[in-house]
Amino acid sequence: MKSFFPIIDRYISKELLITCLGVTLVLMLILLSSTLARLLGKAADGSIPMDAVMPLLTITGARYLILLLPLSLYLGVLLSFSRLYKDNEMAALGACGVGLKRFYRPLMIVVIPITLFLFFLTLYAMPWIAQKSQKVKAEIESRSQLSGLVAGRFNEAANGNGIMFLERQSSDGHQMENVFMHQAMDNNQAQVETAASARRYKDDKGRNFILFMDGQHYQGQAGKSNYQIIKYEKHGIFIPENEVNTKATRRDAMFTSELWQSTQPLHRAELQWRLSIPLATFLLAVLALPLSYTTPRKGRYSKLALAILIYLMYSNLLGVGQTWVEQQKVPAVIGIWWVHGFAVILILLWWIRRAGGFATVIHRSGVRK
């Protein structure tokens, strides 16, 4: 039975897909490794709890994937066809009558599904990821001040009116030894707790407490003689939690349907930005085909620097266009679309250049002066 796709299409599309996945994997590993190191550093110094590292890493990785897919596909197409040029496979295919336009068919086999997948990610998955990120960060901020304690250092309270030091603590963080805690109070007074050990617990209502055992309580004003010293076997202190606010407040967390119905410039700019990511992905992949031309002597990486420069200019212009829409410097009808217009013009110019110039294109189209 004859396959729906010819051998050339299957071979080139497979090459494109493998290269694109390889570039995506390498870039994701680089970014995620640096993000993981940064999150572990924050967890080590008590800025975030250890159990929040993986949720934050997963959310960050999903954002990276959406932003890296355009670049990965762009570089994947460029490197794949550059290799074909370097190994003289493009020359052999050209000798068999396979022209430049014929290569857009296997290219579209890969580009169109990825572009449609990006439309789904940017229009539907991206707002959900932003909302999930806000929820996780709000839950971290609302946790008890005990969740980020680190042994061997002075841990400052979130509101800045208390400091706690513990020499050692158990692996789960519930048991502590040689504990010191200082709390500022009204009327320039302070209270100090010193205890041989302490542990965390929750009451029947789920409220957080820290129970000091075999310690002393000091209360008074520094430099004054009217202070109190109380020795105790057990003494509990309530640790309040902040209220969790999980409501989506940022525009990147708004649903696309809400942005579509809104007439605010900020919302229109956000909507156009979401639509621009998959559109830019498609245009960059189409540009990469004529841009990938090279010779065996130059190698497959000869156009890499130029390609990255074009990508940076494209992405920066998209950012400028979004800012102009937000500031109402351009009408919403024009919006960011003028940047894609420049990209289309660049694709046409580069394709005409690869085809041999305007005269050759006119000649091949059957037009005579």
TAJOSUL-V563224 format. One record per residue. N is the residue number from 1. RES is the residue in one small letter. SS is DSSP state (H for helix, E for strand, C for the rest). PSI is psi as a letter, one per 20 degrees, with the letter a starting at -180 (none if undefined). D_CENTER is the distance of its C-alpha to the mean C-alpha in Angstrom with 2 decimals. Layout:
BEGIN
n = (N;N)
res = (RES;RES)
ss = (SS;SS)
psi = (PSI;PSI)
d_center = (D_CENTER;D_CENTER)
END
This chain:
BEGIN
n = (1;2;3;4;5;6;7;8;9;10;11;12;13;14;15;16;17;18;19;20;21;22;23;24;25;26;27;28;29;30;31;32;33;34;35;36;37;38;39;40;41;42;43;44;45;46;47;48;49;50;51;52;53;54;55;56;57;58;59;60;61;62;63;64;65;66;67;68;69;70;71;72;73;74;75;76;77;78;79;80;81;82;83;84;85;86;87;88;89;90;91;92;93;94;95;96;97;98;99;100;101;102;103;104;105;106;107;108;109;110;111;112;113;114;115;116;117;118;119;120;121;122;123;124;125;126;127;128;129;130;131;132;133;134;135;136;137;138;139;140;141;142;143;144;145;146;147;148;149;150;151;152;153;154;155;156;157;158;159;160;161;162;163;164;165;166;167;168;169;170;171;172;173;174;175;176;177;178;179;180;181;182;183;184;185;186;187;188;189;190;191;192;193;194;195;196;197;198;199;200;201;202;203;204;205;206;207;208;209;210;211;212;213;214;215;216;217;218;219;220;221;222;223;224;225;226;227;228;229;230;231;232;233;234;235;236;237;238;239;240;241;242;243;244;245;246;247;248;249;250;251;252;253;254;255;256;257;258;259;260;261;262;263;264;265;266;267;268;269;270;271;272;273;274;275;276;277;278;279;280;281;282;283;284;285;286;287;288;289;290;291;292;293;294;295;296;297;298;299;300;301;302;303;304;305;306;307;308;309;310;311;312;313;314;315;316;317;318;319;320;321;322;323;324;325;326;327;328;329;330;331;332;333;334;335;336;337;338;339;340;341;342;343;344;345;346;347;348;349;350;351;352;353;354;355;356;357;358;359;360;361;362;363;364;365;366;367;368;369)
res = (m;k;s;f;f;p;i;i;d;r;y;i;s;k;e;l;l;i;t;c;l;g;v;t;l;v;l;m;l;i;l;l;s;s;t;l;a;r;l;l;g;k;a;a;d;g;s;i;p;m;d;a;v;m;p;l;l;t;i;t;g;a;r;y;l;i;l;l;l;p;l;s;l;y;l;g;v;l;l;s;f;s;r;l;y;k;d;n;e;m;a;a;l;g;a;c;g;v;g;l;k;r;f;y;r;p;l;m;i;v;v;i;p;i;t;l;f;l;f;f;l;t;l;y;a;m;p;w;i;a;q;k;s;q;k;v;k;a;e;i;e;s;r;s;q;l;s;g;l;v;a;g;r;f;n;e;a;a;n;g;n;g;i;m;f;l;e;r;q;s;s;d;g;h;q;m;e;n;v;f;m;h;q;a;m;d;n;n;q;a;q;v;e;t;a;a;s;a;r;r;y;k;d;d;k;g;r;n;f;i;l;f;m;d;g;q;h;y;q;g;q;a;g;k;s;n;y;q;i;i;k;y;e;k;h;g;i;f;i;p;e;n;e;v;n;t;k;a;t;r;r;d;a;m;f;t;s;e;l;w;q;s;t;q;p;l;h;r;a;e;l;q;w;r;l;s;i;p;l;a;t;f;l;l;a;v;l;a;l;p;l;s;y;t;t;p;r;k;g;r;y;s;k;l;a;l;a;i;l;i;y;l;m;y;s;n;l;l;g;v;g;q;t;w;v;e;q;q;k;v;p;a;v;i;g;i;w;w;v;h;g;f;a;v;i;l;i;l;l;w;w;i;r;r;a;g;g;f;a;t;v;i;h;r;s;g;v;r;k)
ss = (C;C;C;C;C;C;H;H;H;H;H;H;H;H;H;H;H;H;H;H;H;H;H;H;H;H;H;H;H;H;H;H;H;H;H;H;H;H;H;H;H;H;H;H;C;C;C;C;C;H;H;H;H;H;H;H;H;H;H;H;H;H;H;H;H;H;H;H;H;H;H;H;H;H;H;H;H;H;H;H;H;H;H;H;H;H;C;C;H;H;H;H;H;H;H;C;C;C;C;C;C;C;H;H;H;H;H;H;H;H;H;H;H;H;H;H;H;H;H;H;H;H;H;H;H;H;H;H;H;H;H;H;H;H;H;H;H;H;H;H;H;H;C;C;H;H;H;H;C;C;C;C;C;E;E;E;C;C;C;C;C;E;E;E;E;E;E;E;E;C;C;C;C;C;E;E;E;E;E;E;E;E;E;E;C;C;C;C;C;E;E;E;E;E;E;E;E;E;E;E;E;E;C;C;C;C;C;E;E;E;E;E;E;E;E;E;E;E;E;E;C;C;C;C;C;C;C;E;E;E;E;E;E;E;E;E;E;E;E;C;C;C;C;C;C;C;C;C;C;C;H;H;H;C;C;H;H;H;H;H;H;C;C;C;H;H;H;H;H;H;H;H;H;H;H;H;H;H;H;H;H;H;H;H;H;H;H;H;H;H;H;C;C;C;C;C;C;C;C;C;C;C;C;H;H;H;H;H;H;H;H;H;H;H;H;H;H;H;H;H;H;H;H;H;H;H;C;C;C;C;C;C;C;C;C;C;H;H;H;H;H;H;H;H;H;H;H;H;H;H;H;H;H;H;H;C;C;H;H;H;H;H;H;H;C;C;C;C;C)
psi = (p;p;q;h;p;r;g;g;g;g;g;g;h;g;g;g;g;g;g;g;h;g;g;g;g;g;h;g;g;g;g;h;g;h;g;g;h;g;h;h;g;h;h;h;j;j;h;q;q;h;i;i;g;g;g;h;h;g;g;h;h;h;g;g;g;g;h;h;g;g;g;g;g;g;h;g;g;g;h;g;h;h;h;h;g;h;j;j;h;h;h;g;h;h;h;j;j;o;r;g;h;h;i;i;g;h;g;h;h;g;g;g;h;h;g;h;h;h;g;g;g;h;h;g;h;g;h;g;g;g;g;h;g;h;g;g;h;h;h;g;h;i;r;q;i;i;h;k;p;p;q;j;r;p;o;q;q;h;i;j;j;q;p;p;p;p;g;q;q;r;h;i;j;h;p;q;q;m;p;p;p;p;p;p;a;r;k;k;r;q;q;p;p;p;q;h;r;r;q;q;r;q;a;h;j;j;q;p;q;p;o;q;p;m;a;q;p;p;p;a;p;p;i;q;i;m;r;q;p;p;q;r;g;p;p;q;p;p;o;q;q;q;p;p;n;j;p;p;h;q;h;i;i;q;q;h;h;g;h;h;i;q;j;q;h;h;h;h;h;g;g;h;g;h;h;h;g;h;g;h;g;g;h;h;h;h;h;h;g;h;h;i;p;r;r;h;h;h;r;i;j;h;j;g;g;g;g;h;g;g;g;g;g;g;h;h;h;g;h;g;h;g;h;h;g;g;j;k;h;q;q;h;g;g;c;i;h;h;g;h;g;h;g;g;g;h;g;g;g;h;g;h;g;h;i;j;r;h;g;g;g;h;g;h;i;j;p;q;none)
d_center = (45.22;43.52;39.74;38.08;36.07;38.16;37.74;36.20;33.46;32.67;32.72;30.48;27.95;27.75;27.29;24.48;22.66;23.10;21.96;18.82;17.93;18.87;16.70;13.61;14.65;15.32;12.11;10.13;12.82;12.63;9.04;9.41;12.88;12.16;9.69;12.52;15.11;13.78;13.65;17.04;18.39;17.67;19.25;22.15;23.01;22.80;19.99;18.40;20.31;20.01;19.58;16.31;14.59;14.06;12.85;10.17;9.29;9.47;7.32;4.37;5.82;6.31;3.32;3.79;7.20;7.65;7.06;8.98;11.73;13.60;13.85;14.74;17.35;18.69;19.26;20.48;23.10;24.11;24.64;26.39;28.89;29.39;30.50;32.83;34.31;34.68;36.48;38.72;37.62;36.93;40.41;41.95;40.30;41.45;44.96;44.87;44.21;40.45;39.22;35.89;35.48;36.06;32.81;30.77;31.82;30.06;27.10;26.87;27.19;23.72;22.10;23.23;21.87;18.38;18.58;19.82;17.14;14.50;16.71;16.54;12.77;12.40;15.63;15.66;12.71;10.11;12.60;13.23;9.72;9.88;13.41;12.79;10.52;13.41;15.92;14.81;14.71;18.02;19.55;18.81;20.45;23.29;24.24;27.49;27.81;29.11;25.83;24.68;28.06;28.39;31.83;33.52;31.96;32.47;29.93;29.83;29.55;26.83;29.60;31.08;34.54;34.60;34.22;34.53;35.35;35.90;37.26;36.09;34.36;34.12;31.21;30.33;30.77;33.62;36.51;36.92;39.78;41.35;39.42;39.76;38.42;39.20;38.75;39.77;41.96;43.82;46.93;45.57;46.06;43.90;44.01;43.38;43.08;43.96;44.17;44.72;42.10;39.82;37.77;35.36;36.43;36.05;39.00;39.92;37.83;34.63;34.82;33.73;36.53;37.14;40.67;42.40;45.40;48.36;47.37;48.55;47.56;48.23;48.23;49.56;49.20;48.94;52.34;54.27;56.71;55.98;53.28;53.15;52.66;52.29;52.23;50.83;50.14;47.20;45.28;42.20;39.73;37.49;33.77;32.32;28.90;27.09;26.74;23.50;22.13;19.79;20.52;17.76;18.39;15.54;15.90;12.41;13.68;16.95;18.19;18.85;22.53;22.60;21.12;23.65;26.52;25.65;27.28;25.47;24.07;20.70;20.38;21.74;19.27;16.30;18.10;18.84;15.29;14.32;17.44;16.93;13.91;16.12;19.16;17.90;17.02;20.64;22.21;20.59;21.78;25.21;25.38;24.58;27.84;30.35;28.27;28.45;32.23;33.53;36.67;37.37;38.14;34.91;32.67;29.49;27.30;29.52;27.34;23.97;24.10;25.20;22.54;19.71;21.61;21.83;18.13;17.43;20.24;19.08;15.54;17.21;19.89;17.57;16.22;19.91;20.95;18.60;19.97;23.46;23.17;22.06;25.01;27.30;28.32;28.29;29.36;26.88;28.72;27.82;24.32;21.79;24.03;26.02;23.20;23.31;27.08;27.00;24.94;27.65;30.35;28.84;28.73;32.37;33.54;32.02;33.38;36.78;36.73;36.16;38.84;41.35;41.34;42.49;46.00;44.95;42.74;45.62;48.05;46.05;45.67;49.44;49.88;52.77;53.84)
END
